[in-house]
């Protein structure tokens, strides 16, 4: 299965694959939590939405907080 958008499009905004996984996973969790909190039905999976946000340039590597929060 191919990744869409392509990885080279994503790495324009986030420099490496390791950070990409962290960024997408963190944003996908945020999307899912917000949808659950607001009782919204998502038309796409949170991971797909997060990948598209990265491809659109909504995240730059310099603005990403990669620290894990403890509950």
KAZIBEL-V155720 format. One record per run of one state. SS is the DSSP state (hx for helix, st for strand, lp for the rest). FROM is the first residue (numbers start at 1). TO is the last residue. Records with the same first field share a line. If there is no record, write none. Layout:
BEGIN
SS=FROM-TO + FROM-TO
END
This chain:
BEGIN
lp=1-6 + 11-16 + 38-45 + 56-60 + 64-71
hx=7-10 + 17-37 + 46-55 + 61-63
END
